[in-house]
Amino acid sequence: MPDSNPTDSPAESTNSFSLSAFIRERGVLSGLLEIPKDHFPWSLTTVLIVLAYLLSFWVRLEWIDFAQMSYTNDTGEVIHADPEMVR
């Protein structure tokens, strides 16, 4: 039994413009690669994006601390671990 979806009728498909169908039909190899539909909740997606940003920020701060790492030798002189990275 065919689908009884009213949007699939030929009369409506010739009169209405569908941007997604227009984009899908373009190109030489159209339909070869399709992006999967996302069923993940938006709230969890936002939380994961924020966590990724916070992780990258924390890594950056740790890298800055590593680059500016220094120690004091026996004579009281400050020695930088990597002097080229410290301005």
Biopython code that builds the backbone (N, CA, C, O; Angstrom):
import numpy as np
from Bio.PDB.StructureBuilder import StructureBuilder

atoms = [
    (1, "MET", "N", (0.843, -1.170, 0.000)),
    (1, "MET", "CA", (0.000, 0.000, 0.000)),
    (1, "MET", "C", (0.894, 1.242, 0.000)),
    (1, "MET", "O", (1.758, 1.357, 0.869)),
    (2, "PRO", "N", (0.724, 2.154, -0.921)),
    (2, "PRO", "CA", (1.562, 3.345, -0.970)),
    (2, "PRO", "C", (1.266, 4.276, 0.194)),
    (2, "PRO", "O", (0.187, 4.250, 0.786)),
    (3, "ASP", "N", (2.253, 5.091, 0.498)),
    (3, "ASP", "CA", (2.070, 6.073, 1.576)),
    (3, "ASP", "C", (1.004, 7.077, 1.185)),
    (3, "ASP", "O", (0.885, 7.467, 0.023)),
    (4, "SER", "N", (0.238, 7.484, 2.174)),
    (4, "SER", "CA", (-0.806, 8.472, 1.908)),
    (4, "SER", "C", (-0.393, 9.828, 2.461)),
    (4, "SER", "O", (-1.192, 10.524, 3.088)),
    (5, "ASN", "N", (0.860, 10.196, 2.224)),
    (5, "ASN", "CA", (1.378, 11.474, 2.697)),
    (5, "ASN", "C", (0.939, 12.554, 1.712)),
    (5, "ASN", "O", (1.274, 12.461, 0.531)),
    (6, "PRO", "N", (0.204, 13.573, 2.154)),
    (6, "PRO", "CA", (-0.307, 14.576, 1.226)),
    (6, "PRO", "C", (0.785, 15.448, 0.603)),
    (6, "PRO", "O", (0.547, 16.063, -0.436)),
    (7, "THR", "N", (1.958, 15.518, 1.200)),
    (7, "THR", "CA", (3.008, 16.357, 0.620)),
    (7, "THR", "C", (3.714, 15.681, -0.539)),
    (7, "THR", "O", (4.464, 16.331, -1.267)),
    (8, "ASP", "N", (3.487, 14.372, -0.726)),
    (8, "ASP", "CA", (4.136, 13.659, -1.813)),
    (8, "ASP", "C", (3.321, 13.658, -3.103)),
    (8, "ASP", "O", (3.735, 13.048, -4.089)),
    (9, "SER", "N", (2.204, 14.311, -3.114)),
    (9, "SER", "CA", (1.387, 14.305, -4.326)),
    (9, "SER", "C", (2.078, 15.122, -5.419)),
    (9, "SER", "O", (2.729, 16.120, -5.110)),
    (10, "PRO", "N", (1.956, 14.726, -6.685)),
    (10, "PRO", "CA", (2.640, 15.424, -7.776)),
    (10, "PRO", "C", (2.181, 16.874, -7.933)),
    (10, "PRO", "O", (2.977, 17.729, -8.322)),
    (11, "ALA", "N", (0.929, 17.160, -7.639)),
    (11, "ALA", "CA", (0.433, 18.520, -7.807)),
    (11, "ALA", "C", (1.114, 19.472, -6.838)),
    (11, "ALA", "O", (1.456, 20.597, -7.204)),
    (12, "GLU", "N", (1.312, 19.026, -5.599)),
    (12, "GLU", "CA", (1.939, 19.889, -4.611)),
    (12, "GLU", "C", (3.437, 19.975, -4.813)),
    (12, "GLU", "O", (4.036, 21.015, -4.540)),
    (13, "SER", "N", (4.064, 18.890, -5.292)),
    (13, "SER", "CA", (5.509, 18.916, -5.454)),
    (13, "SER", "C", (5.926, 19.833, -6.601)),
    (13, "SER", "O", (7.038, 20.362, -6.582)),
    (14, "THR", "N", (5.074, 20.035, -7.588)),
    (14, "THR", "CA", (5.430, 20.934, -8.680)),
    (14, "THR", "C", (5.140, 22.382, -8.320)),
    (14, "THR", "O", (5.777, 23.279, -8.870)),
    (15, "ASN", "N", (4.206, 22.642, -7.421)),
    (15, "ASN", "CA", (3.834, 24.005, -7.073)),
    (15, "ASN", "C", (4.615, 24.551, -5.887)),
    (15, "ASN", "O", (4.780, 25.767, -5.786)),
    (16, "SER", "N", (5.099, 23.711, -4.994)),
    (16, "SER", "CA", (5.793, 24.200, -3.797)),
    (16, "SER", "C", (7.297, 24.046, -3.982)),
    (16, "SER", "O", (7.770, 23.175, -4.711)),
    (17, "PHE", "N", (8.020, 24.906, -3.310)),
    (17, "PHE", "CA", (9.477, 24.890, -3.367)),
    (17, "PHE", "C", (10.006, 24.378, -2.033)),
    (17, "PHE", "O", (9.657, 24.914, -0.981)),
    (18, "SER", "N", (10.832, 23.360, -2.069)),
    (18, "SER", "CA", (11.435, 22.801, -0.863)),
    (18, "SER", "C", (12.947, 23.015, -0.941)),
    (18, "SER", "O", (13.620, 22.458, -1.807)),
    (19, "LEU", "N", (13.463, 23.823, -0.032)),
    (19, "LEU", "CA", (14.888, 24.130, -0.034)),
    (19, "LEU", "C", (15.728, 22.881, 0.206)),
    (19, "LEU", "O", (16.752, 22.686, -0.449)),
    (20, "SER", "N", (15.304, 22.037, 1.138)),
    (20, "SER", "CA", (16.087, 20.833, 1.428)),
    (20, "SER", "C", (16.118, 19.892, 0.221)),
    (20, "SER", "O", (17.155, 19.291, -0.061)),
    (21, "ALA", "N", (15.007, 19.757, -0.489)),
    (21, "ALA", "CA", (14.991, 18.911, -1.676)),
    (21, "ALA", "C", (15.852, 19.520, -2.778)),
    (21, "ALA", "O", (16.524, 18.795, -3.512)),
    (22, "PHE", "N", (15.837, 20.842, -2.896)),
    (22, "PHE", "CA", (16.646, 21.525, -3.901)),
    (22, "PHE", "C", (18.133, 21.308, -3.645)),
    (22, "PHE", "O", (18.897, 21.056, -4.577)),
    (23, "ILE", "N", (18.540, 21.404, -2.392)),
    (23, "ILE", "CA", (19.947, 21.210, -2.039)),
    (23, "ILE", "C", (20.348, 19.752, -2.225)),
    (23, "ILE", "O", (21.453, 19.474, -2.691)),
    (24, "ARG", "N", (19.472, 18.820, -1.872)),
    (24, "ARG", "CA", (19.759, 17.394, -1.996)),
    (24, "ARG", "C", (19.938, 16.973, -3.449)),
    (24, "ARG", "O", (20.718, 16.064, -3.732)),
    (25, "GLU", "N", (19.233, 17.612, -4.372)),
    (25, "GLU", "CA", (19.268, 17.213, -5.777)),
    (25, "GLU", "C", (20.417, 17.840, -6.555)),
    (25, "GLU", "O", (20.647, 17.458, -7.703)),
    (26, "ARG", "N", (21.138, 18.775, -5.981)),
    (26, "ARG", "CA", (22.215, 19.458, -6.686)),
    (26, "ARG", "C", (23.489, 18.632, -6.683)),
    (26, "ARG", "O", (23.668, 17.762, -5.831)),
    (27, "GLY", "N", (24.360, 18.898, -7.619)),
    (27, "GLY", "CA", (25.686, 18.306, -7.642)),
    (27, "GLY", "C", (25.783, 17.083, -8.521)),
    (27, "GLY", "O", (24.778, 16.475, -8.893)),
    (28, "VAL", "N", (27.017, 16.733, -8.845)),
    (28, "VAL", "CA", (27.281, 15.607, -9.729)),
    (28, "VAL", "C", (27.003, 14.290, -9.016)),
    (28, "VAL", "O", (26.392, 13.392, -9.597)),
    (29, "LEU", "N", (27.431, 14.163, -7.795)),
    (29, "LEU", "CA", (27.279, 12.919, -7.040)),
    (29, "LEU", "C", (26.241, 13.089, -5.932)),
    (29, "LEU", "O", (26.470, 12.694, -4.789)),
    (30, "SER", "N", (25.108, 13.677, -6.278)),
    (30, "SER", "CA", (24.088, 13.915, -5.260)),
    (30, "SER", "C", (23.552, 12.594, -4.720)),
    (30, "SER", "O", (23.307, 11.649, -5.471)),
    (31, "GLY", "N", (23.380, 12.552, -3.421)),
    (31, "GLY", "CA", (22.866, 11.347, -2.774)),
    (31, "GLY", "C", (23.929, 10.330, -2.427)),
    (31, "GLY", "O", (23.626, 9.330, -1.777)),
    (32, "LEU", "N", (25.177, 10.554, -2.842)),
    (32, "LEU", "CA", (26.242, 9.608, -2.544)),
    (32, "LEU", "C", (26.628, 9.665, -1.064)),
    (32, "LEU", "O", (26.872, 8.635, -0.436)),
    (33, "LEU", "N", (26.680, 10.872, -0.524)),
    (33, "LEU", "CA", (27.031, 11.055, 0.869)),
    (33, "LEU", "C", (25.942, 11.878, 1.531)),
    (33, "LEU", "O", (25.640, 12.986, 1.088)),
    (34, "GLU", "N", (25.355, 11.346, 2.581)),
    (34, "GLU", "CA", (24.277, 12.052, 3.259)),
    (34, "GLU", "C", (24.630, 12.222, 4.731)),
    (34, "GLU", "O", (25.189, 11.319, 5.353)),
    (35, "ILE", "N", (24.306, 13.369, 5.272)),
    (35, "ILE", "CA", (24.551, 13.646, 6.681)),
    (35, "ILE", "C", (23.460, 12.976, 7.507)),
    (35, "ILE", "O", (22.276, 13.136, 7.211)),
    (36, "PRO", "N", (23.846, 12.225, 8.542)),
    (36, "PRO", "CA", (22.824, 11.552, 9.345)),
    (36, "PRO", "C", (22.007, 12.554, 10.152)),
    (36, "PRO", "O", (22.487, 13.635, 10.496)),
    (37, "LYS", "N", (20.788, 12.183, 10.443)),
    (37, "LYS", "CA", (19.927, 13.043, 11.254)),
    (37, "LYS", "C", (20.338, 12.917, 12.715)),
    (37, "LYS", "O", (20.685, 11.835, 13.188)),
    (38, "ASP", "N", (20.292, 14.030, 13.411)),
    (38, "ASP", "CA", (20.720, 14.070, 14.808)),
    (38, "ASP", "C", (19.499, 13.902, 15.710)),
    (38, "ASP", "O", (18.516, 14.632, 15.590)),
    (39, "HIS", "N", (19.579, 12.937, 16.605)),
    (39, "HIS", "CA", (18.474, 12.684, 17.546)),
    (39, "HIS", "C", (18.905, 12.950, 18.983)),
    (39, "HIS", "O", (18.206, 12.569, 19.922)),
    (40, "PHE", "N", (20.051, 13.601, 19.158)),
    (40, "PHE", "CA", (20.583, 13.895, 20.489)),
    (40, "PHE", "C", (19.904, 15.149, 21.025)),
    (40, "PHE", "O", (19.711, 16.098, 20.266)),
    (41, "PRO", "N", (19.535, 15.192, 22.297)),
    (41, "PRO", "CA", (18.859, 16.372, 22.861)),
    (41, "PRO", "C", (19.752, 17.619, 22.801)),
    (41, "PRO", "O", (20.959, 17.541, 23.030)),
    (42, "TRP", "N", (19.144, 18.757, 22.492)),
    (42, "TRP", "CA", (19.881, 20.007, 22.358)),
    (42, "TRP", "C", (20.523, 20.430, 23.677)),
    (42, "TRP", "O", (21.614, 21.000, 23.681)),
    (43, "SER", "N", (19.862, 20.158, 24.779)),
    (43, "SER", "CA", (20.429, 20.571, 26.073)),
    (43, "SER", "C", (21.740, 19.840, 26.357)),
    (43, "SER", "O", (22.695, 20.445, 26.844)),
    (44, "LEU", "N", (21.790, 18.551, 26.056)),
    (44, "LEU", "CA", (23.028, 17.800, 26.270)),
    (44, "LEU", "C", (24.106, 18.221, 25.282)),
    (44, "LEU", "O", (25.289, 18.226, 25.625)),
    (45, "THR", "N", (23.719, 18.569, 24.076)),
    (45, "THR", "CA", (24.679, 19.070, 23.095)),
    (45, "THR", "C", (25.315, 20.352, 23.600)),
    (45, "THR", "O", (26.529, 20.527, 23.500)),
    (46, "THR", "N", (24.506, 21.245, 24.140)),
    (46, "THR", "CA", (25.020, 22.505, 24.681)),
    (46, "THR", "C", (25.950, 22.249, 25.856)),
    (46, "THR", "O", (26.994, 22.892, 25.971)),
    (47, "VAL", "N", (25.589, 21.329, 26.721)),
    (47, "VAL", "CA", (26.443, 20.993, 27.865)),
    (47, "VAL", "C", (27.786, 20.443, 27.390)),
    (47, "VAL", "O", (28.829, 20.806, 27.934)),
    (48, "LEU", "N", (27.768, 19.579, 26.392)),
    (48, "LEU", "CA", (29.021, 19.016, 25.877)),
    (48, "LEU", "C", (29.891, 20.092, 25.228)),
    (48, "LEU", "O", (31.114, 20.051, 25.360)),
    (49, "ILE", "N", (29.288, 21.045, 24.536)),
    (49, "ILE", "CA", (30.052, 22.142, 23.932)),
    (49, "ILE", "C", (30.699, 22.992, 25.018)),
    (49, "ILE", "O", (31.863, 23.372, 24.896)),
    (50, "VAL", "N", (29.954, 23.293, 26.078)),
    (50, "VAL", "CA", (30.499, 24.095, 27.182)),
    (50, "VAL", "C", (31.634, 23.340, 27.883)),
    (50, "VAL", "O", (32.655, 23.935, 28.227)),
    (51, "LEU", "N", (31.456, 22.041, 28.091)),
    (51, "LEU", "CA", (32.515, 21.249, 28.720)),
    (51, "LEU", "C", (33.772, 21.203, 27.860)),
    (51, "LEU", "O", (34.884, 21.281, 28.382)),
    (52, "ALA", "N", (33.604, 21.078, 26.553)),
    (52, "ALA", "CA", (34.757, 21.068, 25.657)),
    (52, "ALA", "C", (35.483, 22.410, 25.699)),
    (52, "ALA", "O", (36.714, 22.454, 25.689)),
    (53, "TYR", "N", (34.726, 23.496, 25.745)),
    (53, "TYR", "CA", (35.340, 24.815, 25.831)),
    (53, "TYR", "C", (36.110, 24.977, 27.144)),
    (53, "TYR", "O", (37.234, 25.477, 27.145)),
    (54, "LEU", "N", (35.508, 24.555, 28.261)),
    (54, "LEU", "CA", (36.180, 24.665, 29.551)),
    (54, "LEU", "C", (37.443, 23.801, 29.602)),
    (54, "LEU", "O", (38.452, 24.208, 30.178)),
    (55, "LEU", "N", (37.388, 22.627, 29.008)),
    (55, "LEU", "CA", (38.562, 21.768, 28.957)),
    (55, "LEU", "C", (39.680, 22.428, 28.146)),
    (55, "LEU", "O", (40.841, 22.401, 28.554)),
    (56, "SER", "N", (39.337, 23.014, 27.012)),
    (56, "SER", "CA", (40.362, 23.669, 26.197)),
    (56, "SER", "C", (40.952, 24.878, 26.922)),
    (56, "SER", "O", (42.148, 25.145, 26.811)),
    (57, "PHE", "N", (40.119, 25.608, 27.661)),
    (57, "PHE", "CA", (40.599, 26.753, 28.424)),
    (57, "PHE", "C", (41.547, 26.297, 29.529)),
    (57, "PHE", "O", (42.590, 26.913, 29.751)),
    (58, "TRP", "N", (41.187, 25.224, 30.219)),
    (58, "TRP", "CA", (42.037, 24.699, 31.291)),
    (58, "TRP", "C", (43.371, 24.208, 30.729)),
    (58, "TRP", "O", (44.418, 24.438, 31.333)),
    (59, "VAL", "N", (43.341, 23.537, 29.583)),
    (59, "VAL", "CA", (44.582, 23.056, 28.952)),
    (59, "VAL", "C", (45.461, 24.236, 28.565)),
    (59, "VAL", "O", (46.681, 24.176, 28.714)),
    (60, "ARG", "N", (44.854, 25.305, 28.072)),
    (60, "ARG", "CA", (45.624, 26.492, 27.702)),
    (60, "ARG", "C", (46.299, 27.104, 28.927)),
    (60, "ARG", "O", (47.473, 27.471, 28.871)),
    (61, "LEU", "N", (45.568, 27.213, 30.027)),
    (61, "LEU", "CA", (46.169, 27.751, 31.250)),
    (61, "LEU", "C", (47.302, 26.869, 31.760)),
    (61, "LEU", "O", (48.320, 27.379, 32.229)),
    (62, "GLU", "N", (47.139, 25.563, 31.674)),
    (62, "GLU", "CA", (48.197, 24.642, 32.091)),
    (62, "GLU", "C", (49.426, 24.787, 31.199)),
    (62, "GLU", "O", (50.558, 24.725, 31.679)),
    (63, "TRP", "N", (49.200, 24.982, 29.899)),
    (63, "TRP", "CA", (50.322, 25.144, 28.976)),
    (63, "TRP", "C", (51.069, 26.443, 29.275)),
    (63, "TRP", "O", (52.297, 26.482, 29.209)),
    (64, "ILE", "N", (50.336, 27.503, 29.602)),
    (64, "ILE", "CA", (50.980, 28.770, 29.956)),
    (64, "ILE", "C", (51.808, 28.593, 31.224)),
    (64, "ILE", "O", (52.934, 29.085, 31.299)),
    (65, "ASP", "N", (51.269, 27.901, 32.212)),
    (65, "ASP", "CA", (52.035, 27.636, 33.443)),
    (65, "ASP", "C", (53.280, 26.806, 33.149)),
    (65, "ASP", "O", (54.344, 27.053, 33.717)),
    (66, "PHE", "N", (53.147, 25.832, 32.270)),
    (66, "PHE", "CA", (54.284, 24.995, 31.901)),
    (66, "PHE", "C", (55.355, 25.824, 31.187)),
    (66, "PHE", "O", (56.550, 25.678, 31.445)),
    (67, "ALA", "N", (54.896, 26.703, 30.278)),
    (67, "ALA", "CA", (55.841, 27.514, 29.516)),
    (67, "ALA", "C", (56.563, 28.514, 30.405)),
    (67, "ALA", "O", (57.709, 28.864, 30.121)),
    (68, "GLN", "N", (55.925, 28.986, 31.477)),
    (68, "GLN", "CA", (56.530, 29.965, 32.357)),
    (68, "GLN", "C", (57.154, 29.340, 33.606)),
    (68, "GLN", "O", (57.492, 30.045, 34.556)),
    (69, "MET", "N", (57.302, 28.047, 33.598)),
    (69, "MET", "CA", (57.834, 27.345, 34.752)),
    (69, "MET", "C", (59.270, 27.795, 35.036)),
    (69, "MET", "O", (60.092, 27.908, 34.128)),
    (70, "SER", "N", (59.541, 28.041, 36.276)),
    (70, "SER", "CA", (60.890, 28.457, 36.662)),
    (70, "SER", "C", (61.220, 27.879, 38.036)),
    (70, "SER", "O", (60.347, 27.423, 38.775)),
    (71, "TYR", "N", (62.490, 27.915, 38.341)),
    (71, "TYR", "CA", (62.927, 27.469, 39.661)),
    (71, "TYR", "C", (64.084, 28.359, 40.121)),
    (71, "TYR", "O", (64.689, 29.064, 39.313)),
    (72, "THR", "N", (64.377, 28.326, 41.376)),
    (72, "THR", "CA", (65.466, 29.126, 41.945)),
    (72, "THR", "C", (66.626, 28.198, 42.275)),
    (72, "THR", "O", (66.466, 27.202, 42.979)),
    (73, "ASN", "N", (67.797, 28.546, 41.753)),
    (73, "ASN", "CA", (68.953, 27.698, 42.035)),
    (73, "ASN", "C", (69.559, 28.044, 43.397)),
    (73, "ASN", "O", (68.980, 28.829, 44.148)),
    (74, "ASP", "N", (70.704, 27.472, 43.719)),
    (74, "ASP", "CA", (71.329, 27.649, 45.036)),
    (74, "ASP", "C", (71.752, 29.083, 45.309)),
    (74, "ASP", "O", (71.792, 29.502, 46.466)),
    (75, "THR", "N", (72.064, 29.834, 44.281)),
    (75, "THR", "CA", (72.518, 31.217, 44.469)),
    (75, "THR", "C", (71.354, 32.201, 44.500)),
    (75, "THR", "O", (71.582, 33.403, 44.640)),
    (76, "GLY", "N", (70.116, 31.732, 44.373)),
    (76, "GLY", "CA", (68.944, 32.605, 44.409)),
    (76, "GLY", "C", (68.555, 33.154, 43.049)),
    (76, "GLY", "O", (67.707, 34.041, 42.954)),
    (77, "GLU", "N", (69.161, 32.639, 42.014)),
    (77, "GLU", "CA", (68.887, 33.078, 40.652)),
    (77, "GLU", "C", (67.663, 32.339, 40.111)),
    (77, "GLU", "O", (67.520, 31.133, 40.310)),
    (78, "VAL", "N", (66.787, 33.069, 39.429)),
    (78, "VAL", "CA", (65.596, 32.437, 38.842)),
    (78, "VAL", "C", (65.975, 31.879, 37.478)),
    (78, "VAL", "O", (66.443, 32.609, 36.604)),
    (79, "ILE", "N", (65.770, 30.595, 37.309)),
    (79, "ILE", "CA", (66.085, 29.912, 36.055)),
    (79, "ILE", "C", (64.763, 29.466, 35.438)),
    (79, "ILE", "O", (63.971, 28.769, 36.073)),
    (80, "HIS", "N", (64.537, 29.877, 34.192)),
    (80, "HIS", "CA", (63.331, 29.453, 33.476)),
    (80, "HIS", "C", (63.589, 28.118, 32.791)),
    (80, "HIS", "O", (64.673, 27.887, 32.256)),
    (81, "ALA", "N", (62.602, 27.250, 32.809)),
    (81, "ALA", "CA", (62.744, 25.933, 32.197)),
    (81, "ALA", "C", (62.942, 26.067, 30.693)),
    (81, "ALA", "O", (63.744, 25.342, 30.106)),
    (82, "ASP", "N", (62.217, 26.990, 30.066)),
    (82, "ASP", "CA", (62.362, 27.235, 28.630)),
    (82, "ASP", "C", (62.377, 28.744, 28.423)),
    (82, "ASP", "O", (61.318, 29.340, 28.228)),
    (83, "PRO", "N", (63.516, 29.363, 28.460)),
    (83, "PRO", "CA", (63.580, 30.828, 28.417)),
    (83, "PRO", "C", (63.056, 31.439, 27.120)),
    (83, "PRO", "O", (62.688, 32.614, 27.108)),
    (84, "GLU", "N", (63.012, 30.680, 26.041)),
    (84, "GLU", "CA", (62.525, 31.216, 24.765)),
    (84, "GLU", "C", (61.002, 31.424, 24.785)),
    (84, "GLU", "O", (60.466, 32.203, 23.997)),
    (85, "MET", "N", (60.319, 30.725, 25.689)),
    (85, "MET", "CA", (58.858, 30.838, 25.728)),
    (85, "MET", "C", (58.389, 31.917, 26.699)),
    (85, "MET", "O", (57.200, 32.239, 26.723)),
    (86, "VAL", "N", (59.285, 32.482, 27.496)),
    (86, "VAL", "CA", (58.935, 33.486, 28.480)),
    (86, "VAL", "C", (59.360, 34.846, 27.941)),
    (86, "VAL", "O", (60.507, 35.012, 27.527)),
    (87, "ARG", "N", (58.468, 35.807, 27.940)),
    (87, "ARG", "CA", (58.794, 37.145, 27.437)),
    (87, "ARG", "C", (59.324, 38.001, 28.551)),
    (87, "ARG", "O", (59.656, 39.166, 28.329)),
]
sb = StructureBuilder()
sb.init_structure("model")
sb.init_model(0)
sb.init_chain("A")
sb.init_seg("    ")
for serial, (resi, resn, name, xyz) in enumerate(atoms, 1):
    if name == "N":
        sb.init_residue(resn, " ", resi, " ")
    sb.init_atom(name, np.array(xyz, "f"), 0.0, 1.0, " ", f" {name:<3s}", serial, name[0])
structure = sb.get_structure()
